[in-house]
Amino acid sequence: MEHELNESEDFVELMTEFQGRLFGFILSLVCDPDEANEVLQETNLVLWRKSSEFTPGTSFKAWSFRVASFQVMAHRQRKIRDRLVFDEDLFRELCVEAREVDDAFEGTQELLTKCITRLKPYHRELVTKRYSFGVSVKTIAAELGRTANSIAQTLFRIRQNLVKCVKLSAAERVKE
């Protein structure tokens, strides 16, 4: 029983971790946020019902995206009478492109994480407070005894440097 509970908890963690990416994938295929939410909820139900079919250690992303693409197809069948329905070839192409965009996002996120680790500790702390914990610029300024404008300027320069770092790192990856 405890082993079963741990598997359920692990599965819920995976589903939670991938909600944003699943939504983005579905939205790229249905092009309507309300419909994407509807399909995401249907996908979540199917994922939960079929959780015993998922093999731990394999790619949850690939499995959940495949389930989502089937749910999008089912959704399309229900909406077939709508005027703007893509043909099957275009739909398959959009699925491939959406997966590629998600893979690119994953790579960019990895590069950004590496670039953040290269920041000076003070700058890394500012970035973490502002973007990971959502602390306002005004609050950070008050904590540090600086003006909000100076903190905003510092964060702007840090973001510019992070963009440069990610672009350079991506270019270096392409050369390899």
SVG drawing of the C-alpha trace seen along z (x, -y; Angstrom):
<svg xmlns="http://www.w3.org/2000/svg" viewBox="-20 -56 53 58">
<polyline fill="none" stroke="black" stroke-width="0.4" points="0.0,0.0 2.8,-2.5 4.6,-1.6 1.4,-2.3 1.0,-5.7 4.6,-6.7 4.0,-5.9 0.8,-8.0 2.7,-10.9 5.5,-10.6 3.0,-10.6 1.2,-13.6 4.6,-15.4 5.4,-14.6 1.9,-15.8 2.3,-19.0 5.8,-19.7 4.7,-19.4 1.4,-21.3 2.7,-24.5 4.5,-22.7 1.5,-20.6 -0.7,-23.6 1.8,-25.4 1.9,-22.3 -1.9,-22.0 -2.3,-25.8 0.1,-25.7 -2.2,-23.2 -5.7,-24.5 -4.8,-28.3 -7.5,-29.2 -6.7,-29.4 -10.1,-28.4 -10.1,-25.3 -6.5,-24.6 -7.6,-24.6 -10.5,-22.2 -8.2,-19.8 -5.6,-20.1 -8.2,-19.0 -9.2,-16.1 -5.6,-15.2 -5.0,-15.2 -8.0,-12.8 -6.6,-10.4 -3.1,-10.7 -4.4,-9.9 -6.6,-7.0 -3.6,-5.5 -1.0,-6.2 -0.4,-2.5 0.7,-2.4 3.5,-4.9 6.9,-3.3 8.9,-5.2 12.3,-6.2 11.0,-6.8 10.2,-10.2 7.1,-11.5 7.2,-14.5 7.1,-12.3 4.3,-10.1 2.2,-13.0 2.7,-14.9 1.6,-11.8 -1.6,-11.6 -2.2,-15.3 -1.9,-15.1 -4.5,-12.3 -6.8,-14.5 -6.3,-17.4 -7.3,-15.1 -10.4,-14.0 -11.2,-17.6 -10.8,-18.5 -13.2,-15.7 -15.8,-17.3 -15.2,-20.7 -15.0,-19.4 -18.0,-21.6 -16.1,-24.8 -14.9,-26.8 -11.2,-26.9 -10.1,-23.3 -6.6,-22.3 -6.1,-19.2 -4.4,-16.2 -1.0,-16.9 -0.9,-20.4 -1.9,-19.2 0.9,-16.6 3.4,-19.3 2.2,-21.6 2.7,-18.7 6.3,-18.2 7.0,-22.0 5.4,-22.3 7.6,-19.5 10.7,-21.2 9.8,-24.5 9.5,-22.8 12.8,-21.0 14.4,-24.4 12.9,-25.9 14.4,-23.1 17.8,-23.8 17.5,-27.5 16.4,-27.0 19.5,-24.8 21.8,-27.5 20.1,-30.2 20.6,-28.2 24.3,-27.8 24.6,-31.5 22.9,-32.4 25.5,-30.2 28.2,-32.4 26.8,-35.6 28.4,-37.3 26.8,-36.0 25.2,-39.5 23.7,-39.6 22.5,-36.0 20.8,-36.8 19.1,-39.8 17.8,-37.6 16.7,-34.9 14.8,-37.3 13.1,-39.1 12.3,-36.3 12.2,-33.1 10.6,-34.5 8.7,-37.4 9.9,-40.0 9.1,-43.5 11.9,-45.9 10.7,-48.3 11.0,-45.7 14.5,-44.6 15.5,-48.3 14.2,-48.8 16.0,-45.7 19.3,-46.8 19.0,-50.5 19.0,-51.5 16.6,-53.2 14.1,-51.2 15.4,-52.8 19.0,-51.6 17.8,-48.1 15.7,-48.1 18.8,-49.4 21.0,-46.7 18.4,-44.0 18.1,-45.4 21.9,-45.1 21.9,-41.6 19.1,-40.5 21.1,-42.0 24.2,-40.1 22.2,-36.9 20.7,-37.3 24.2,-37.7 25.5,-34.7 22.7,-32.5 23.2,-33.6 26.9,-33.0 26.5,-29.6 23.9,-28.6 26.3,-29.6 29.1,-27.6 26.8,-24.6 26.0,-24.9 29.7,-24.9 30.3,-21.7"/>
</svg>
